Amino acid sequence: MRLVRKLAVLVLACVAGVGGAVAPPAAVASAANCSQADLPVSSASVVRLLTSPATMHGQLCLPEGTVPSAVQLLVHGGTYNSAYWDLPYEPDQYSYQRDMAKHGFATFAVDVLGAGLSSHPLSLPLTVWAEAEALHEVVGQLRSGAVGGIHFDKVVIVGHSVGSGLVASEASTYKDVDGVVLTGVTHIPSVPALGLGAALGLVPAFLSSVQNPGDPLYFTTKPGARGPLFYNAEDADPNVIAADEATKDQVSVPGMGTVAVFGIVAPVTLGINVPVLQAVGQDDILFCGLLALRDCSSAAALRAQEAPFYSAAAKLSVYVLPNAGHSLALHRNAGDYRDATRAWLGSTLGI
C-alpha cells in the first residue's frame, strides 16, 4: 500500500505541477580543501560528438594534512550534476565530498558529458559507451597527476542511478579501477514507476529552469516531481528537496535509454573484476518493492537476488539504507550510508 500511495502522489505532483522550487537556506561553509578542474576528453567516440574539443568538469575535495593515495571518482545520476555529491545546503550533514574529506578520503566529482559545466554534445549520440569512454579518460588522468597534481595509486569509481549504469559499463569494459560502488540501482527496476516518472515527470530542459539547456532531446524533471520520484518524505528535509530542485540538471533521453538497457538491465556487471559495493534506499520506488521484483527490506535479501549478476571476483557487498528513497545520499540518515561505504573501503580495499 505504501508504494501505491507514493505512485499516486507522483501522478498528482507531475500532472498538477505542484511543489515548485523554493529557495533553500544559504549553505554553511564546511571545512574541506576543494578545487575545480576541467579535463580534456579526446577519445574517438567523444570527439565525434563535438566540433570543438570536449572537456569534463569536476570538483576535487581533499582532507587537510596528508594527501591520500586513493580517490573516489563520483558519477551523478540523470537530471543531476556533481552538486548531488556536494549539495549547497547544510554541507556538514548532506555533502558526500566534504564528509569524506573530514574522514581522510579524497573524492573527485565530475559533471558527465551533457550536464553541469562539462561539454554539451548533441543528445542523440550521447550513449552509455561514449560516456563510459570519457570516464575511462578521467580515471587515467587521476592516476597520471592531471587532477591537482596528485598521482593517485587507487581509483574507486562510484555511481548513482543512471551514473551507476555508466560506472558499470566503464568498469566492465576498461578494467582500470580498483573498486566499484553502485548506488540507487538494481538490475530489475520498477517499470511502472519509471514509466510514470518519465511520462508525467519529465519536460524538455529548454522549457525548464535548467541553466545552459541542450537540444530538445535533453530532458529534466517538472517542478514538484523530484520529491515523489527521488525521496521518501518521512526521511527527507523539505529544504534538501528545494536545494535539489534549484540545482537540477538535464539528461539525454536517448542516452538514458542506452544506459537503462545496456548499463543496468543487461548483466554488464558480470564483467567487473574488482570488488563491488551495491547500496540502495529501502524505500526506493524506482528500483525496489513489489513492482520492481526486488526485495530491499534487508541487505541479505537483496544480495541473494543481485548476486547472479556479478562474478566471484566482485565479492559483492550490499548495503540497504533504512527508510531512504532513490537519492539515498540526500536523506536525513545519509551519514549511515557514508559510514558503511567507508567501512567497505577499509575492510575490502584497504583504503
Summary of the structure (lengths in Angstrom):
residues: 351
radius of gyration: 18.4
end to end distance: 41.8
largest distance: 52.8
contacts: 1323
relative contact order: 0.16
helix: 42%
strand: 18%
